[in-house]
Each structure stands twice: as structure tokens, then as C-alpha cells.
Amino acid sequence: MSTIQLGGGQFRDFDAETLRHMFDFRRKVFAERLGWQVGTQESLEFDLFDTLHPVYMLARDSGGAIE
């Protein structure tokens, strides 16, 4: 069963490991799976919209991994 984790407006809502996994997951989806041309740095996908204090919603599997 998946669980949903919400955090918004501030990166402090998530620990550093969660943020790293989230931005890595986005790179895998957008760049690798969908073939989009997105900027990556150190294997992480981060863009201008992330500087605008968005609300993030993460789905986690039963083991806690982002899915």
C-alpha cells in the first residue's frame, strides 16, 4: 500500500536524503523514461519552479521508497 507525503513551500519539510531521492526519481522519469531534455546536476533534476516554493507530494511504497 502506498502512502502520500506532503510538504510545501520550504525544503525544510523534507530531510536531505528524501530530497535527493525525489530529485533523482524526477531525473529518471523525465530524462530517462520520457526522454525529455531537462537540466540535471549530479544526477538530480532541479529547475526554476523548485525555487518558487512549490508543494511536493511524494508517493511511497510499503518499504518507504519513492514511487
C-alpha atoms as one frame of an Amber mdcrd trajectory, in Angstrom:
protein
   0.000   0.000   0.000   1.320   3.444  -0.907   1.421   6.384   1.427   1.436
  10.046   0.433   3.815  12.558   1.987   3.136  16.276   1.531   5.481  19.151
   2.113   5.380  22.582   0.722   6.837  25.969   0.460  10.104  25.078   2.131
  12.715  22.401   1.601  12.894  22.016   5.393   9.714  19.921   5.196  11.918
  17.049   3.938  15.256  15.709   5.081  18.256  15.851   2.727  18.031  12.151
   1.826  14.361  12.456   0.830  15.095  15.491  -1.353  17.988  13.697  -3.056
  15.797  10.655  -3.779  12.970  12.870  -5.072  15.172  14.840  -7.480  16.876
  11.627  -8.639  13.472   9.993  -9.206  12.374  13.007 -11.274  15.527  12.711
 -13.412  14.823   9.041 -14.055  11.215   9.750 -15.051  11.668  12.920 -17.110
  15.090  12.379 -18.728  15.409   8.606 -18.946  11.875   7.264 -19.265  10.179
  10.135 -21.103  13.272  11.330 -22.989  12.693  14.992 -22.122  15.570  17.438
 -22.322  15.805  18.568 -18.710  18.667  20.093 -16.823  20.378  17.775 -14.405
  23.182  18.310 -11.974  24.892  15.471 -10.126  22.192  13.112 -11.466  19.385
  15.251 -10.000  16.599  17.075 -11.851  16.022  20.527 -10.366  14.551  23.504
 -12.210  13.357  27.083 -11.836   9.984  26.016 -10.457  11.700  24.423  -7.460
  12.885  27.896  -6.417   9.287  29.176  -6.219   8.402  27.281  -3.012   6.194
  24.579  -4.562   4.194  21.967  -2.701   5.647  18.496  -3.208   3.628  15.306
  -2.993   5.561  12.054  -2.738   4.108   8.580  -3.088   5.967   5.955  -1.080
   5.719   2.203  -1.342   5.373  -0.075   1.679   9.162  -0.030   2.122   9.296
   3.769   2.108  10.814   4.159  -1.363   9.541   6.952  -3.594   7.470   5.532
  -6.433
